[in-house]
């Protein structure tokens, strides 16, 4: 029997660098990973560090597109872990915004991310 898709938003297979940190003052968890897919409602993140379901995280994702073709962007998000295992976890986005960034770990490939007019 085929699996029923329950997601209400489309997921995009983007592999982007992400840093995360627990927002609780009582918990000092932080780490790095890579997104496996992204939607407007959440992200699936691969990370060697285990996180637990229900944890609230602040995410910094390096965005692959440049503002005005020259300024790097990052997605800053407040999120909650909704599913987790030893190698990956899924978060739902509660709030997010784009901010300019001074650096980017990898150059933007204009062939992969074409600018539309």
Backbone as CSV, one residue per row, in Angstrom:
resi,resn,N_x,N_y,N_z,CA_x,CA_y,CA_z,C_x,C_y,C_z
1,UNK,0.836,-1.170,0.000,0.000,0.000,0.000,0.892,1.249,0.000
2,UNK,0.668,2.210,-0.927,1.507,3.403,-0.991,1.310,4.282,0.247
3,UNK,2.416,4.933,0.639,2.365,5.823,1.796,1.613,7.100,1.439
4,UNK,0.768,7.560,2.338,-0.004,8.779,2.114,0.825,9.979,2.546
5,UNK,0.948,10.963,1.669,1.679,12.185,1.979,0.802,13.088,2.827
6,UNK,1.258,13.383,4.050,0.474,14.205,4.961,0.960,15.642,5.025
7,UNK,2.074,15.949,4.405,2.607,17.306,4.462,1.754,18.238,3.617
8,UNK,1.547,19.443,4.149,0.731,20.406,3.414,1.576,21.357,2.571
9,UNK,2.906,21.319,2.741,3.781,22.190,1.954,4.806,21.354,1.206
10,UNK,5.216,21.842,0.064,6.183,21.139,-0.771,7.582,21.232,-0.164
11,UNK,8.338,20.144,-0.240,9.718,20.108,0.264,10.682,20.198,-0.912
12,UNK,11.787,20.922,-0.680,12.805,21.112,-1.704,14.107,20.478,-1.226
13,UNK,14.749,19.655,-2.040,15.963,18.950,-1.627,17.194,19.867,-1.694
14,UNK,17.377,20.699,-0.683,18.515,21.611,-0.626,19.467,21.182,0.481
15,UNK,20.748,21.079,0.150,21.762,20.736,1.134,22.550,22.008,1.458
16,UNK,22.230,22.600,2.597,22.824,23.868,3.003,23.433,23.743,4.398
17,UNK,24.558,24.436,4.647,25.148,24.422,5.985,24.206,25.074,7.000
18,UNK,24.102,24.468,8.178,23.238,25.007,9.234,23.965,24.895,10.569
19,UNK,23.810,25.914,11.395,24.264,25.889,12.781,23.028,25.998,13.653
20,UNK,23.048,25.332,14.806,21.881,25.398,15.685,22.327,25.509,17.136
21,UNK,21.421,26.078,17.923,21.688,26.270,19.350,20.366,26.198,20.095
22,UNK,20.365,25.504,21.236,19.169,25.435,22.076,18.856,26.824,22.604
23,UNK,17.576,27.172,22.662,17.182,28.500,23.131,16.947,28.533,24.635
24,UNK,16.935,27.389,25.279,16.747,27.329,26.721,18.030,27.751,27.433
25,UNK,17.906,28.616,28.437,19.063,29.053,29.213,19.640,27.909,30.035
26,UNK,18.846,26.896,30.326,19.294,25.761,31.130,20.045,24.706,30.321
27,UNK,20.003,24.782,29.003,20.605,23.760,28.161,21.655,24.388,27.248
28,UNK,22.863,23.875,27.248,23.941,24.426,26.423,24.242,23.493,25.259
29,UNK,23.281,23.299,24.398,23.437,22.449,23.227,23.638,23.328,22.002
30,UNK,24.667,23.024,21.233,24.857,23.687,19.946,25.541,22.700,19.017
31,UNK,25.393,22.927,17.716,26.000,22.018,16.766,25.910,22.538,15.349
32,UNK,26.437,21.727,14.440,26.421,22.036,13.009,25.831,20.843,12.275
33,UNK,25.258,21.132,11.124,24.712,20.070,10.300,24.499,20.560,8.889
34,UNK,23.657,19.850,8.179,23.330,20.200,6.801,21.865,19.889,6.562
35,UNK,21.167,20.829,5.927,19.777,20.558,5.605,19.722,19.453,4.550
36,UNK,18.706,18.622,4.637,18.452,17.598,3.625,17.300,18.023,2.724
37,UNK,16.309,18.676,3.342,15.228,19.280,2.567,14.615,20.410,3.377
38,UNK,13.943,21.308,2.653,13.392,22.532,3.242,11.997,22.768,2.679
39,UNK,11.102,23.238,3.539,9.795,23.720,3.100,9.536,25.039,3.807
40,UNK,8.425,25.658,3.507,8.080,26.909,4.180,7.686,26.670,5.629
41,UNK,7.447,25.411,6.002,7.014,25.095,7.359,8.080,24.404,8.201
42,UNK,9.135,23.851,7.575,10.125,23.136,8.364,11.337,22.710,7.573
43,UNK,12.290,22.072,8.290,13.531,21.602,7.704,13.847,20.207,8.229
44,UNK,14.508,19.416,7.394,15.079,18.144,7.823,16.582,18.346,7.815
45,UNK,17.239,18.073,8.964,18.650,18.384,9.142,19.422,17.124,9.491
46,UNK,20.523,16.882,8.771,21.440,15.793,9.097,22.486,16.347,10.045
47,UNK,22.718,15.630,11.144,23.708,16.065,12.127,24.163,14.865,12.940
48,UNK,25.476,14.781,13.214,25.963,13.663,14.019,25.598,13.782,15.499
49,UNK,25.218,14.981,15.918,24.857,15.192,17.321,23.364,14.954,17.507
50,UNK,23.017,14.101,18.436,21.613,13.809,18.683,20.908,14.937,19.418
51,UNK,19.707,15.221,19.006,18.848,16.186,19.697,17.551,15.470,20.037
52,UNK,16.842,15.973,21.003,15.613,15.284,21.408,14.367,16.022,20.908
53,UNK,13.335,15.253,20.708,12.050,15.795,20.275,11.533,16.791,21.313
54,UNK,10.934,17.874,20.832,10.383,18.906,21.706,11.345,20.044,22.005
55,UNK,12.629,19.849,21.714,13.638,20.876,21.981,13.425,22.082,21.073
56,UNK,13.589,23.274,21.615,13.507,24.500,20.815,14.914,24.932,20.431
57,UNK,15.091,25.210,19.122,16.400,25.567,18.593,16.347,26.871,17.811
58,UNK,17.447,27.613,17.867,17.657,28.750,16.976,18.560,28.240,15.857
59,UNK,18.147,28.428,14.610,18.878,27.950,13.443,19.467,29.104,12.650
60,UNK,20.669,28.907,12.117,21.291,29.826,11.171,21.631,29.005,9.927
61,UNK,20.931,29.258,8.831,21.132,28.510,7.593,21.742,29.441,6.556
62,UNK,22.869,29.009,5.958,23.468,29.800,4.878,22.591,29.668,3.645
63,UNK,22.072,30.793,3.163,21.150,30.789,2.033,21.947,30.814,0.734
64,UNK,21.538,30.057,-0.288,22.344,29.948,-1.512,22.214,31.122,-2.484
65,UNK,21.270,32.008,-2.273,21.093,33.135,-3.170,21.633,34.407,-2.544
66,UNK,22.139,35.309,-3.387,22.701,36.573,-2.936,21.677,37.688,-3.080
67,UNK,21.679,38.594,-2.128,20.852,39.799,-2.217,21.542,40.763,-3.164
68,UNK,20.842,41.237,-4.168,21.396,42.148,-5.178,22.646,41.586,-5.847
69,UNK,22.702,40.278,-6.007,23.813,39.575,-6.662,25.168,39.744,-5.979
70,UNK,25.199,40.220,-4.718,26.508,40.395,-4.078,26.529,40.182,-2.568
71,UNK,25.395,40.280,-1.895,25.394,40.193,-0.438,24.864,38.835,0.019
72,UNK,25.707,38.062,0.740,25.237,36.768,1.257,24.088,36.937,2.254
73,UNK,23.203,35.966,2.268,22.061,35.965,3.181,22.113,34.732,4.072
74,UNK,21.469,34.837,5.212,21.261,33.675,6.064,19.826,33.691,6.560
75,UNK,19.291,32.499,6.720,17.964,32.325,7.289,18.156,32.112,8.785
76,UNK,17.523,32.965,9.593,17.551,32.850,11.047,16.160,32.389,11.460
77,UNK,16.083,31.296,12.226,14.771,30.740,12.560,14.716,30.264,14.002
78,UNK,13.556,30.448,14.606,13.219,29.828,15.880,12.402,28.599,15.507
79,UNK,12.758,27.446,16.066,12.122,26.196,15.641,11.918,25.258,16.822
80,UNK,11.179,24.192,16.543,10.934,23.145,17.536,11.162,21.797,16.860
81,UNK,11.909,20.918,17.522,12.196,19.585,16.986,10.931,18.733,17.100
82,UNK,10.461,18.208,15.969,9.240,17.397,15.954,9.523,15.908,15.747
83,UNK,10.751,15.595,15.274,11.126,14.200,15.069,12.644,14.132,15.088
84,UNK,13.194,13.079,15.702,14.653,12.967,15.784,15.079,11.512,15.861
85,UNK,16.238,11.229,15.250,16.905,9.946,15.446,18.403,10.227,15.559
86,UNK,19.244,9.206,15.498,20.675,9.368,15.755,21.406,10.225,14.720
87,UNK,20.906,10.305,13.492,21.647,11.006,12.440,20.927,12.200,11.827
88,UNK,19.666,12.420,12.172,18.934,13.549,11.593,17.765,13.932,12.489
89,UNK,17.282,15.162,12.266,16.101,15.610,13.000,15.297,16.575,12.137
90,UNK,14.002,16.634,12.411,13.098,17.510,11.679,12.597,18.591,12.625
91,UNK,12.528,19.822,12.114,12.020,20.929,12.915,10.861,21.592,12.193
92,UNK,9.978,22.165,12.972,8.932,23.019,12.436,9.354,24.457,12.727
93,UNK,9.155,25.337,11.774,9.552,26.734,11.940,8.455,27.500,12.658
94,UNK,8.824,28.178,13.725,7.866,28.986,14.467,7.955,30.452,14.060
95,UNK,9.166,30.945,13.870,9.417,32.302,13.365,10.694,32.260,12.549
96,UNK,10.749,33.071,11.491,11.998,33.143,10.738,12.112,34.473,10.017
97,UNK,13.365,34.811,9.678,13.651,36.017,8.911,14.966,35.826,8.164
98,UNK,15.147,36.607,7.122,16.403,36.595,6.385,17.226,37.792,6.837
99,UNK,18.534,37.565,7.009,19.459,38.631,7.383,20.656,38.580,6.447
100,UNK,21.280,39.732,6.277,22.508,39.752,5.489,23.626,39.141,6.317
101,UNK,24.615,38.627,5.612,25.724,37.937,6.254,27.031,38.440,5.652
102,UNK,28.077,38.457,6.444,29.375,38.925,5.953,30.120,37.851,5.174
103,UNK,29.803,36.589,5.449,30.559,35.521,4.802,29.641,34.382,4.393
104,UNK,30.200,33.546,3.544,29.508,32.347,3.112,30.561,31.264,2.972
105,UNK,30.293,30.062,3.483,31.314,29.013,3.491,31.613,28.467,2.099
106,UNK,30.656,28.537,1.188,30.871,28.041,-0.170,30.385,29.093,-1.164
107,UNK,31.090,29.262,-2.284,30.634,30.236,-3.271,29.311,29.826,-3.893
108,UNK,28.538,30.807,-4.306,27.257,30.549,-4.957,27.511,30.178,-6.406
109,UNK,26.972,29.061,-6.832,27.092,28.606,-8.206,25.928,29.188,-9.009
110,UNK,26.217,30.162,-9.859,25.155,30.861,-10.603,24.457,29.938,-11.597
111,UNK,25.110,28.853,-12.028,24.437,27.904,-12.927,23.428,27.076,-12.159
112,UNK,23.754,26.765,-10.909,22.832,25.980,-10.096,21.676,26.826,-9.589
113,UNK,21.927,28.079,-9.285,20.910,28.976,-8.729,20.739,30.178,-9.670
114,UNK,20.085,29.974,-10.808,19.949,31.070,-11.767,19.082,32.201,-11.224
115,UNK,19.445,33.396,-11.593,18.650,34.574,-11.220,17.625,34.788,-12.320
116,UNK,16.357,34.886,-11.946,15.307,35.111,-12.937,14.981,36.586,-12.984
117,UNK,14.730,37.077,-14.147,14.439,38.504,-14.317,12.959,38.780,-14.252
